[in-house]
Amino acid sequence: MNAMTLPEQHAASTTLALAQAQAVWPGLSVWSIDALHRMVFDFDRLAYSRASELRLLVGQLDAEPCLVVSQDASPLAWDWLQGRALDGLRVGAAQEADFEAILARHGADMRAMDSVSDELQSTVDEDLLVEELTLAGLAVEPNPVVRVMGSTLFDAFRSGASDIHVESNPSGARIQYRVDGVLVPGGRIEGRDITEQAISRIKVLSALDVGERRVPQDGRFRMKVEGRAVDFRVSIMPSAHGEDAVLRILDRRALADEQAGLNLERLGFGGPVLQSLRELARRQHGMLLVTGPTGSGKTTTLYAALSEVNSGRQKIITIEDPVEYQLQGVLQVPVNEKTGLTFARGLRAILRHDPDTLLVGEIRDEETAQIAVQAALTGHLVLSSIHANTVFDVLARFFHMGVDPYNLTSALNGVVAQRLIRLGCPRCAEPVDVPPSLRARYPALADLSHSSLGRGCGDCRGTGYRGRMAIAEVLRIDDAIREGILQRESPRALRARAVAAGMLTLADRAAALVAEHRTSIEELERVADAH
């Protein structure tokens, strides 16, 4: 038999790939190039470099999950697909030239993100190996410690908790869940011995030192809960009665769902606040800062702002610690202190990468602050978060970090102070009187005789609240505010200027939600006191 030429070999491999694909999916159609351009590809699930190697693409077309198989698909593609859940996927082939065009379109950013994508891809492959939590499995589990901890993880996930706290005491341990930002009872572990074994079980899952009880330890593990891969980040801390544990729950599918179609309006912003946020996020240069306590949704707001301006015509680069989930068409750089990639060093490198818009996960130090301000002054739009209590405390933080007031006021477009406010449970809400002092203080409550308060029910685990939404106040840096900052006016005087110019405070927004019977006076007073 004569040896085949290279074109003949290529044709044979293409024919074989199509034959394999059609054997698995009879009647396989070919995607048009227009359809491929409309697709949103998921390089978290299948990293760019791996997709290029296998000649496969996973994504969505008009919100419908789809799989693209190149006519020159690698034989390894069938090994990768084997054993994966493909039900419900719309599958089609692509001409090799069209497939290559799509790869080229996404290549510039995705190759730079490969280190992140490969890590995420490895977690997808590991999902096939992790332990799965099911009610049926827990019911027949013979080991009481494994059963208790498994039930706790399952219940916390079903409750929508963000954290699990295992707090040791002389008689055993108390378990609490953080739901909607507050701790609620989650159960008890009776007996010191069982508690120690439960903590040891968490250490075993997290690959920590079971014998070490004198120093803090950090780790993580993954389990499947209701068919979803869930990460648990673990912190073990010595205490007076043994050891305490806190487990942060990270549901990657929930994060991805949250990001789908994310925009500022979806977060709950409306009216003048929404208008101001959108106008500030669409500026061509300058700096927009978001502040608030830990867990107040600052990063989500920044992502929503980026999603609204991400038209594909600008180069958007972020530097984050860590990159929790990826944004389509955005180059995201993870901070790595161990290798020396800090916010400041990464930001310097990013400025050489010809960006239009930058997102700095957090401004923590003087060097990062100085570089961010200079970037804003030199024609870039810089979005970032910073830890402070109020919009005016942000200014003091920058001055404390040695930033020149004139440079700051020239660079700064606006500051957003944000909180997450709990929403009342509609099932157990009851009317309560509004104190006259609050009616006099807040115009939104002036004509309100009754507000709502949840008394607690099974739906809200007795808290009276279900879910949260973001509220914010936006300080726009106009000439009057800029003059006040340069004259080093007090925060009270600056606030008076801003309110006179029409700024709605956090308390004003919370009062409006009380008037709409969406939250309680208790939440209004919490926001007002914190502010």
N, C-alpha and C positions, 0 to 999 in steps of 0.2 A: 504494500500500500504506500502510495506516495505521501511524503510529508506535506502537511497543510501549510500554506503561506500565512503570514500574520493576519491579513484581512479575513482569510477563511477561518482562522482560529477565533477571531473576534466574532464573526457571524455565528459560528457554532456555539460559542459561549452565550451569545445573546439568545439564540434559539433555545438553548437549554434552560436559561433563566426564565424565559417566557413560558416554556413548557411546564416548569416546576410551579410557576405562579398560577397558571391556568388549571393545573391539577388540584391545587388547593382551593382556588376561587374560580369555579367554572364561569364562563362568560365575562371574564375580566375585561373591562373597558380601558381606554387610554385617556388620561387626563389631557385636556388642552392646556396650552401655555397660559391662556387667560385664567383658567381655573387655578393653576399653580400659583399665579401671582396673587390671587385673592386669598390664598391659604395663609393661616397663621401657624407657624411651625413651632413645635415644642422641643427645644434643644435641651431642656431639663431631663426629659424622659429618654431622649437619644441624643447624646452629645454630638456636636457638629463634626468632630474628627471621626467619630464612630459612624455617623450617618454617611459621611463621604466614603468611608472604607466599605461599608456594607451595601451602599447604594440604596438606602431606605430613608424615608422621611416620615415622621409622625407629626400630625398637626390637626387643625380644624378647618373646615370649609363651611361658612355660614353656620357656625356653632355646632356643626356635626363632626364627630371624631372621624379622622380619615388616615389612611396609610398609603403612601406613594411608593411603588416598587419600580425601580429603574429597569429598563429593558436590558441593561448590562449589570443586573444585580449580582453580587458576589454569592458564591455557594455558602459562605458563612452566614449570609442573611437568614437562611432557613434554620440554622442552628440557633440564631438569636431569637427568631420568632417562635420557635418550638417551646411550648409550655407557657407562653404568655396568653393572657386573656384577650382575645381578639373579637369577641362577640360584640356586635353593635358597631364595629368599625366599617366605614365605607372604604373599600380597597380599589385602587386603580393603578395602572401602569403609566409610565411616562417615557417619552422618547428620550434617549440618552442626552441629546443636545439640550432639550428643555430642562432635564434634571440638572445638568451641569450649569445651566444659566441660573437656576434657582440657588444652587450652592454658591456660585460666584456672587450673587446678589447679597447673600448673608455672610459671605466669607470674611470680610474685613474685620467685622466686630466679633464674630463667633470664634475665630481662631485665637483672638486675644483672650476670650473667655474660656478657652478649653480647660484651663486648670480648674475653674469652678465647675464647668459642665461635667468634666470627667469624675469629679468627686460626687456630684449629684447622681450621675449615671451609675456609679458604683453602688450608691444606696438603693437604686432601683433594682439592680441585680441581687443585692443582699436581701431584698424583700422576700425573695423566694425561700430564704433560709431561716428567717426570724420566726420566733414563737408566735402563735396566734392565740388570742384571747377570745373565747366564746363562752356563753352561758352553759352550754352543754358540757364543754370540757371542764369548766370550773365545778360543775355539779358532781362530777365523778373523780375529781382530783383527790387522791388519798392523803397528801401532805397538807396539814392544816395551815402551815405558814405560807406555802405556795398559794393555797386557796384564798387566804385572807388578803394577801398582797395583790393577787390577780383580780379579785373582786373589787378591791379599792381602785386599781387602775381602770378597770372597766366602768365602774360607777362614776368616777371622776370624768372620764371621757364623755359618757352619756349625758352628764350634767352640764357640759360646756365649760368645765373648769379650766383655768389657765395654769394653775399650780396645785400641787398636793403638799400639805404640810404634815409631817409625822413628828409629833412633839412628845418626847419622853417625859414621864412623871413617875413618882414613887410606886404607883400601882400598875403602870403599864405605859400606854401612850394614847394621846388624843390625836385624831385625824381631822384635818380641816381642808376644805377646798376654797380656792379663791375664784369666786364667780362674780362677774361684773365688777371686779376691782375690790371686793370685800370678802372676808373670810366667813364661811358658813360651816356648820358642823357636818362632818362626814363619817363619824363613827368612832369607835374606841377599840384598842387592843388591850385585853386584860392580861396582866402578868408581865413581870420584868423579863422572864426567860423568853416568852413568845415575842416580846418587843425586840429583844436583842437578835433573835433569829430573823425577825422581819427586816431589821436594818441590814443584817448579813445577807439576806436574800437580795435586797436592793444592790448591795456591793457586788455580789456575784454577777447579777445581770449587767452591772456597769463595768465589770472587769477591774474593780478596785481591790485594795488590800484588806481582806476580811479581818486579819489580826491586828491592824492598826486602828486604835481607838483614841489616840491622844492628839492628833492633828486633823485639820479639815482635809477633805478629799473631794475632788470634782470628777465627774464622769458622765457617760451617756449610754443609752441603749435604745433599741428599737423593737417594737412589737406590732403585730397586726391586730387591729381592733375593728370588728365589723367590716373586714376586708380592706381596711385602710392602713397604710404604713404610718405609724405614729412614733415620733421621736420623744424620748424623755431625757431631759438634761438634769443631772443629779448633783446636789450639793449635800455633803455629809458634814455635820458640825458637832464637835464634842460639847456636851452640856453637863449640868450638875447631876443629872440622873441617867447618864449614859451617852447617847448620841441622838441628835435630831436629823431629820432628812427633809429636804425640799426638792420636789420633782417638777420641773417646768414641762408642760405638755405642748408639743409642737406638731400640729396636724398639717402636713405639707399640702394635702389636697384641699383643705379648708383655706390655706393661704393662697393657693393658686386660684380657687374659686373667688376668693375675696378680691384678687387682683383683676379678674376678668371684668372688663367694662368699668374699671374703677374710675371715678371722677369725683370732683369736689362736692357736687350736689348729692351724690349717693351717700357721702359721709354724713349728711344732715345739715350742711351749711346752706343758708338761704338768704335772700334779701340783700341788704347792703354788704354784709360780710362776704357772701359768695361773689358779689360783683367786684369788691375790692381785691379778694384773693386772686380771681381770674385776671384782673388787670395787672396786678403786680407780677404774677407768674408769666405773663406774656410780654414783659418788658424785654428789650434787646440786650440790656446790660444793667449792672447794679447788683444789689444783694437783697435777698428776702430771707429772713430768719424766722424759725418757728421755735417757740420755747414752751416749757411746761414740765411738770414732774415726770419721773420715770413711769412709763406705761400709759401716758396720756394720748398716744396716737400720733406723735410728731412725725415719725417716719412714714406712716400711712398717708398723712396729709401731704408730705413732700412727694411721695410716689404718685398720689392723685394729681398733684399739680404738674408733675412731669408727664403723666399720661395724657393730660389735656393739651400739652404743647408739643408732644412727640408726633410731628407730622411726617417724619422721615427726611425732611429737608435740612435738618440741623444735626450737628454732631453733639450728642449728649453723652457725657461720661460721669460716672459716680465713683466715689471711694467710700467704702462702708466697712463697718466692723460689727457683725459679719454681714455677708450677703445672704439674707434669709431666703429670698426668692428673686427670680430674674425678671427683668422687664424686656419685652420684645424690642429689638433694634437699639438697645442701649448698652454701651460698654460699661460693665461694672467691675470694679477692681476691689478685691478684698484686702483689708489691712492685715498684715502679718508681722507682729512685733518681733517674733523670734528671728525672722530673716532681716529685720531692720526696715520693713516697709511700713512706716508710720503714716499718719494722716498728712503730716507736713512733707515728708519725702515723696509720697505718692502724688500729692497735689502739685508739687514742682514738676514731676514727670508728666502729669496730665496736661499741664499748660504747654508742654512741648508737642502735644499730640493733636494740636489744632482743634480744640473744642469750641463750641458755641455756648453750651450750657453745662454747668458743673453742679453736681450734688455732693456736698461733703456731709457724710453721715453725722458728724458731731464736731464742733469746734471746742477743743479741750485745753489748748495751750497757746502761749503767745505766738510761737512760730506759725502755727496753722492759722491763727487769727490774722496775722500780718499778711500772709500769702493770699488768703481769701479776699481780704480788703483790696490788695493790689490787683488781683484778678478782676474784681468787680470794677475797679477804676480803669482798667485797660481794655474794656469792651466786652467782657464776658458777663453772662447772667449766672450768679452764684446762689444756689439754694442750700440752706444748711439748718441744722438744729443746734441749740445751745441750752444748757440747763440753767434756768433762772425762774423765779416765781412770777414776775410780771414783765410786761413789755419794757418798762423803764429800768428794771434790774438788769436787762440785757445790756443796756448802754454802760452801766457801771461795771459789768463784767469785762467788756472790751477795754474800758479805760484802765481797769486794774491790770489787764494783760499788756498794757503799754501801747495800745493803738492810739495814734494821734486823733483827737476829736474832729479836726477839720477833714482828715481823710475818711473817717468813719461816716460823718454826715454826708460827705460827697458820694460815698459808695452806697449807702444804705437807702433802699427804696421803701422798706416797710418791715415791721415786726409783728408776728402773730403769736398771741398767748392762747394756749389751748388747754381744755380740760375734757374729760369724758364724764358725762352726767348720766346717772341711772334713770331709766324710764320705768314708770309705774306699771305694775302688773294689771292688765285690764280685767282679769277674772275676779280679783278680790278687792278692787278699788272701791273705796267708800268716801262720801263727802265729809270734809272737815272745814271748820271755820278758818277764815283768813284773819290774822290779828290786824287791828287798825293801824299799828305802827308800820307793818309791811305795806299796807294799802297806801299809806302816806309816802312811803319811801320810794316805791316803784310805780311809775305811771301805768305800767301794764296791769297792775293789780288794783287800780283805783276803784273800778266798778265791780270787782269780783268779791262775792260774799262767801263762796265756798270753793275749795280746791279739792283735789283727790289724794288719797293716801291708801296704799295697799296694806291690808291687814295681815297678809300671809296666807298662802294656800299651797297645795301640792305642786301646782305649776311653777311656782317661784321658790320652792323649798323654804317657805315660811318667811322670806325676806321682804315681800311686798314689791319687789322690783324684778323686771325681766328685760334684759338687754340694756345697751348703752348707746349714746350718740355723742358726737363731738360738738362742742360749742367753742366759740373763739371770739376774741376781740382783735381788731386789726389797727395798728398804729401806722398811718401813712406819714412818711417823712416829707412834709411840705415845708415851705419857707418859714412859717411861724414856728414849727417844731424845731427846725434846724437852727433857727436863731436862739431858741431857748436852750438847746443842747450846748451850743457854743458859749453861751453865757453862764453855763453850769447851773441852770435853775434846778430847784428841787424836784423830785418825782411828783410831788403834789401839784406844783405849778405846771409841770409839763402835762400831767393828766388833765388839769383844768383846761389847758389850751386845746388838747385833743378832743375832749368832750364838747367844748364849745364849737369845734369844727365838725361835730357830728359823729364822733366815734361811739359805738355801742359797746358797753363793757360786758364782761362775762356775766356779771350779776344781772344786767339788763336782759341778756339772752335767756338766762335761767328763769327769770321772772316771766318772760313771754311763754316759756314751756309750761310753767305752773298755770298760767292763764288758759292755756290750751288743754289743761288736764292731762298732760303727758308726763309730768314729773311732780315731785312733792315739795312742800315748803322746806322740809328737812334737807333736800338736795340743794335748794336755792341757798339756804343758810350755810351749807358746807362750802359751796363755791364762793360765796361772798366772804366767808371767813378765811379761806385759803388765799383769796386774792388780796 
